[in-house]
Amino acid sequence: MEDPTNQPAADPFDEMDLYDFELPKDLIAQDPPPNRTDARMMIVDRSRGTISHASIRDLPSFLGPADAIVVNDSRVIPARLIGYRQQTRGRWEGLFLREQNGIGELLSKTRGSMQTGELIVIRDQEGRETQKLQVISHTPEGHLLCTPSPKTSWLELLEASGRIPLPPYIRDGQMTDVDRERYQTVYARNPGSVAAPTAGLHLTEELLQQIRKRGAALLSVTLHVGLGTFRPVSAKRLDEHVMHSEVAQITPNVVKRLISARSEGGKILAVGTTSVRTLESAALHGNGQITPFSGDTNLFIRPGFQFHAVDRLLTNFHLPRSTLLVLISALANRELILEAYRKAVEERYRFFSYGDCMLIL
């Protein structure tokens, strides 16, 4: 649900090369810290143009009684499936992306091409054969369209046989027992994401309680994170990039409380870029006013975007040449963000999903 009128006609920062940086591989966090609140938090103050350092434990001190903090309550589903092709016995691996009318769309990894009508035997984490999928057809992008055989709901199938899909930059996607708990926010409620809204991984029930004690409103929206969120942009220019679409929702009650916070002079702090996209999609839907919203959004926030719903952002450190790095460069000054990333490398901050975080004021 992108509104092209909210994007600049000619952006001087449209070259994708302007959103690249050198990142040593050893700074990519491979495991979560011992405790969720062990993360470091870089403070980027836009009005002062300053960069300082703190801890995620300090987050409540940046919130006042009129403020609102917005989290994404989407839950990561065990979307990674492993099995074999019944006819050839060849190994097969898939990633469930979405479902419509009982037909699932999956990324597929196997030798050779899959044929319509072919059966895939699924194995659970103990190696037991639990379910079969029948190939119905392919999407224009080459994804498989399948139905369970015998018929069952996709959520039941995934819960019984799937694995949590870690990003490939974490141990080549190989999950451990620790990941089952830690690659999930403590407030995850609505199943549907294939990747975690990672800024929220730092928050604990105790930290959230401290935020409530300061009088700030703790509110939830939902955006089911798709695979495209973390993919680097292959286009040379931002206006050539085709943004992925994701399902988002913000309820009337949350909208009411956000409007109330703004009317009292409070700031809206979004936890994660997914919360930003949900809030700003709702604002575009309301022609600049935050309104209830439920549906698909392909909003690509890039420099020149006019923010209507978000004042502050808590976010992790992102991939070079990614739409997420572009988004935070739209909220803050691009040069200031890249300077913050240079300092993060110098100070050996941990990057990506299990890494440290940044608070943009």
N, C-alpha and C positions, 0 to 999 in steps of 0.2 A: 504494500500500500504506500508506495513512494509518491510524494507530491513533487513533481519536477519544478514547480514554481518556487519551491523553497530552496532550490539549489542555484548557485551562481551561474551566470551565462558563460563567463570566461574566468577560470580560476588560475591565478598565477602559481598555485601549488598543486597543479593537476598531474604533474609528472610523477610516476610511481617511484622513480629513483630517489626522490626527495624523502621517502619513508623507509630507507634502508639504513642499516647500521651493522657494525661488526660485533658478533656475539660469540665469545669463547664457549665451546661445547660443554666445558666443565661447569658452567654456570646454569645449565639447564637442570633443574631439580628433578632427580630420579625417584625420590621418596618424600613423603610428607614429613614435616618436622615432628619431633617427639610429641609436642602438644600443638593444637590448632593455633593457640595464641602466642606461639614462639616466633611468628613471622615479624620481620622488620617492616616498617611502614615509612616510605619516603613521603614528605609533605611538599607539594608543589603549590605555592601561593601565587595565583595569577595576577592579583592586583599589585603585589609587591615585586613580582618577578623573582622570587627566592625559592631555594631548594634546601630543605632541612631533613633531619632524620629522627624517627621516633619508632614506637612499637605499636602493633595492632591493639595492644592493651590500652593504649592512650586514646583510642577512637572515641569513647564516650565523652572525653573532655572537649571534643570539637562540636558537640551537639548541645543545643539549648532547649528549653521547655516548649518553644513554639515550632521547633523543627520537626521534620518527618524524614525517616530513613526507610527506603523502599528496597525490599529484597525480592528475588525471583524464587518462587517456591516450587519450581519444576523439579521432578525427581528423575534421576538417571535410570533408564531401564536397561536390563541385561540384553542389549541389542546384538551382541556378537554371537553368531551361531557357527558351530563346527560340525561337520559330518562328511558324508561321501556320496558320490553319484551311484545310484543303485545299479545302473547298467554297466558302467565301466569300473566301478569300485575306486575311482580316482578321488583323491582328497578334495574337499570343498570347504570354503569358508565364506560366510556372508555377514553383512551388517544391515540389520533392519533399519530402514529410514522412516517409513510412514505406512499407514494403512488406510484404505478407502473401500468401503462396501465389502469388507472381508478379504480384499486382495492386498497383499503386502508388497512394498517396493524395497528391494534389497540391492546393495552393492555385492558383487559376486567375485570370488577369486578361486579359479580352478584352471587346470590345463585344458585348452580347447574351448569351444563355444558350447553353451547349453542350448538344447533343442526344446521346442514347445512340446509339452506332454511328458518330459523327462522327470523322474522322481529323484529327490534328494533325501537321504536318510540322515536325520539329526541325532547327534550324541550329546548327552548331558555332561556335566563336569566330571562325573565318575566313569564316563565312557559307555554308559548304557544307551542303547538305541531307544529313543523316546517318541519320535514323531517323524512324519514324512512331509515334504513339501512337493507340490507339483508345479512345474513351470507352465505359466499361462501364456506369457509373451514377454517382450522386452520394451523398455522405454526408448525414446530417441537417443537418450544419453548412454544407452547400453545397460541400464539397470535391469535386474530380473523382476518380473511380476509373478508372484506365486500365491498359492492357496494351501493351507494346511490340509493334510489328508491322514486320518479322517478329520472332518471339520471341527475346529475349535477356535476359541478367540486367540488373537495374536498375543495379547497380554499374558494369558495363561501359558501359552507355548513358550514365550520368552522367560517368564518366571521359573518355569520348570526346567528349561534346557539351555538358557542363554548365559552369557558371561558379560560382566561390565566391560564396555569397550574403552580401554585407556588410549589416549593419544599415542601415536607411534613414537614420539620423542621421549616417552617414558618407558624405558626398558623394552623398546620395540613392541609396545602394546601388551606385554605379558603381565597379567594380573596376579597379585598375591592376596593372601587373606586380609592383610591390612587395608588394601584398596577397597574392599567391600564396604568398609565403614567410612574411610577417610576421603574417598572420591564421591562424597555425597554431603550436601549441607545438612546441618542439624534440623533445619526447618523444611526440608524437602517433603512435599505432600502430593503433588499432582504428577503421576508418571507420564513420561513422554520424551525426555531428552536423551540424545545419544552421546552427549558430553556434558560434564558438569558446568554450571555457572560458577566459575572457579573463585571469583572474588569472595564469595560467601563461604568458602571452605575454612576461612580463618575464624569465623564467628562461632562462639559457643553459647550455650544457654545462660551461663553466668555473665558473659559479656553483654548479651542482649538484655538481661535483667538490669545491668548497670545503666544501659541506654534508657530503658523504661523509667528507672528511678530519676533520671535527669528530666523527665517530663516529655521527652521526644516521642512522637508517634511511630510505632513500628508497623509498617504496612507491607502487604504482599501483592505482587503481580505474578503473572505466569507467562513465560516464554519458553517453549520447548526448543532446546538448542539443537540445531541441525549440524550436519557434517561440514557445511560450507562456512560456518563461523570461523574456523581455524585455518582455512586454506589460504596460502599466500595468493596475492593478486597476480595473475599472469599477464594482464594487459599492461601496456606501457603507460597508458593514461587512465586516470580514475574514471573519466566519462565513458571509457570503453568497457569498463567492468560490469558484468551482469551479476547483480546481487542475488543471493539465494533468498528463498522465502521461508519464513518460520511462523508457527502458530502462536499468537499472543492473546492475552486477556487481561483486562483491568475492570474491576467490578464497580458498580455505582457507589457502594459504600466507601471504597478506597478513594474514588474520585472526590467524594464529599469531604473526606478528611484531609485530602491534599489541598483542596480549595480553602478549607478552614485554616490550615497551617499557613498558607500564603497570605490570607487575609489578616493574620495576626503578626505578620512580618517574619515568619519562619522561612528557613531554607529547606529545599528538598535535596536530600543526599541519596543518590542512586548507588546501590551496591551491585557493581558489575555492568558491563556494556549491554548485557541482555535487558537489564532493567531500564537502561537509558533508551534502548530502541522501543521497548514497550510503552514507556511514558511519552516519548516524543511521537510515536505513531498515534497514540490516543489524542495528543494535542493537535496533530495535523488533521485527524479525523474531525476535530471540533473547531477547525479554522483558527487555531492558536490558543484555544481554551481546552484544558484537560477534560475529556469526556469519557464515558464508558466505551470500551472497545473490546471486540472479540472477533478474531479472524486472522487471515494471513497478512504478514507485513514483509516487504522487501526493501524497507527503508535503508538507504545507504547514506550515513551521516559522514560528510566530508567538509573540509574547510570552506567557509562561506555559509554553512548551515546556521539558521537562526533557531536557537534553543528556546522553547516555550515552557518546558516542564521540569528541567533539571538544572540545579544550581551548583551541585558538588558531586563528586564521583569517587568511589573507592574501587580500585581496579588492580588487577595483577599486571605484570610486565609481559608484553605481547611479542609475537613473532615479527621479525622484519618483514616489510612489504605486505602487511596484513590489513584487512579492513578495520580491525580493532585498533591498530596503531593510528590509522587515519582518523578514526572516530575521536580518540582522545586528543589528537592534534587539532580537531575542529573545536573541541571544548576549550582547550588551552592554546596558547601560541605554539606553532609547530617548532620553532627554534628552541623555545623553553622546554618542550617535551623531549626533543632530541638531546638537549643538554642534560636533562634529568636522566635519560638513558645512558649517556656517557658516564655520568657520575655513578649510576647504578653498576655499571661494569667495573669502574675503578674501585668502588667500595664492595665489590663482590656480592651484590644482591643475588638472590636466587630467582631464576626466571621461570615463567610459564605456569602451568596448572598447580604444581605443588610449591611454587616459589613464593617470594615476598610480594608486597603490595605497595600501591601508591595512592595517596589521598590528594585529589585535586580540589583546591579551595577557590 
